Amino acid sequence: MFCSPRQAGFFNSQRVDNLMAEFLSPKQAVLVRVQVYPHMKKLTQFLTSNTLFEAALPSVKELVDLLEKKKTDNQTINLFYGETYDEFGITIDSLKYYFILSFIHFHLEKLGFKVKSIVVQADTASLINKSAQDKELELNKQKDQRLELLEKIMKTYHLPIETKLMSDLFKSSQYQQNIKLVSKYAQSLTQDNKFFFNLEKTVLRNRIKQERQTKFKYALEAIATSMLFDIKIGPPREQFYDRAQHLMADELKLDKLGSIYLKPSYPLDQNFAFFLSNPEIEEFGLTPYKAGSNKMNDSRIILGRTTSNQLGAMISKSFESPNPDVAHPILDLFVIADMAKKLTSQNQDLPDYSQAKLLNDIEALKEKTITLVDRKILRRFKNEN
Amino acid sequence: MKTNHTNPLSQQEYAQKQAIKRRLDEYYSLQQKKNGLKSLNKIKQYLPDDYSLLALKRGTAIAHLDLEPILELIAKGEEFSVVSGLNPSSQLHLGHKVLFDLLKDLQNLGANLFIPITDLESYFDNKQSSVEQAKKITKEKIIPAIKKFNFDEKKTNLYLLSESQEIINFSLELSKHITPEEVKRVFGDDGVDNVGQMFYRGAMQLAQILQPQLPQHGGPKHTLIPVGIDQHPYILLARDIAKKIGMIPPSELVIKFQQSLLDPEKKMSGSKPKTAIYLDDSEEEIRKKINRAYTGSVSILADHRQLGGIPDICSVFSLLNSHCQDDDKVKKLRDQYLSGKLLMKDLKAATIEFIVKTLERFA
């Protein structure tokens, strides 16, 4: 696990307390892996970028070991990112996950690895959501629109990603075995077990009751799905699914999922006080793929819906700070747009961003971000949603 | 700490000073924990430079309770209220100035100020022989000094408690919501010597805190109360009562005391002239007081150069830290102090010059 530069955030020892395992600084992680696998230097440096990543689980070192083992065994590395959705459409934050998944994919391929990258659309999980139940028809319609838009995204940015529906994955015999195993394991535990403690942390506090009522059905399915893959790219809050999976893997002697957590996604159009009054959002961000997360869809960029004017207004009013230890909604948007620019021109090299340089002039960063997001993303999906 | 070639007595002196620093740090951290107060670290990280308060930057403000709604109002450029009373037991000194500077900063960020002069408290606590005496010192010395802080008069409600029928009426109303047991539970058995004190603490103090929320002042609103840690029980009681009577529980910002000139573990006290610099002290008095103030340096100069100093317990440095707006200057002096490069005679000379200049407007 590498150390996040946001010491006050995700890997603050007080917050993660006894969940913390190994703790390597980015520099240490790079050194250790580079000594063992010199060809992995670029990837290791990339995965320890404090502009893009929050952390890795179990650690960058172990992820590199996992990749090398797969290569030695001549096996395909299965990368994935999973997302649910709501009626508000595809957020710009989802693009960050597609892009980073793609950059890692391209890089591994260049190094001679066999790689498969999947974005799972959790259609069934979107229907579990109680608030969505009466919207089933609408959500099904959205699924079709979403798949269509995803196809356009993959083409626009030349992404090597395959899209799969969770409902299709559920039909596979491997998934059926996984869900039986996970469910049986969960049933064998008492409610005060650390496994459930982790699952409760996967949702915002106001959703815990609902998760308990469904006996964590969504979480168990998410774990069973993740077990179909080797490495997951996800938002920081998903560490708790993965920690639960690791607990189970330890007990049942199964493979542990490798995970890479990206920086949280924050709402735009908010002042500094918002982040102080909403500590949970400050720590974990909004759910990147659910535009309506925390009812903040009006403060997010949604492909095909947000206009250039709205973008300009939201960014100019947004909090952004040169302090590296706080939330960075604009920096995050900038890197998404810059990755879009690179991928559009088929520049598939791992990107490298200097947080210190980018945060040196906030006004300039905001201006550049408005231009890049508008040109490289918004204009390409005008009237799509 | 470099100990090579230093006198054992200096090493002992240095260790004693470090122990004082430890005790002070532990005291504030324990108080914060014990009273359920929140750290200001996150707020300091997020607060943009335009909103930065000297008390936050310099660590004079140490903790808070429910400050977030006030910050939201500040961020939106909306008004809020601040209440900070003053006990007229002595003339104003630099400890009071820390508070009034903070009030001025908060007013610049949108605060409507309520500054009750608590002459009745001085009387009940036997700090003044009569209410008339308390009123006299207030009118002759305190109010003129407060006016020199140049508060916006339209947004400042400065008044004497004994002359405020509004507060007296509200205190009577509140007194019916609080039992003597509650007052004792909050302040302890030793905290109340007479019935006047009980009425003051159990009702009149709360009336001041909740006054901005009275209908005549616009009804329920977010209110900030900057206080010393010893005043925290009042805030807790006021928060309870606010909920009972449909008002918004007030927010709290805890301020460190300006330390005594003679002892870093005690506060500057108006009734002990050697511990304090009054706002109307002459240049000669200021020079004399600062020259004999406690410092964070060992006595032997050569050893100070080697061991470095401890600015956090230095009564002289604390004057600059709490009052000097120049961040670069304070940081530079602090770094030099820590490394032993700053000599106490130079620090004292710089501080005397600064304080004399700062207090010119109060002369």
Interface residues (C-beta under 8 A of the other chain):
Chain A: A8 N271 F272 A273 F274 F275 L276 S277 P279 E282 F319 S321 N323 D325 V326
Chain B: N41 K42 I43 Q45 Y46 L47 P48 Y51 E68 P69 L71 E72 I74 A75 K76
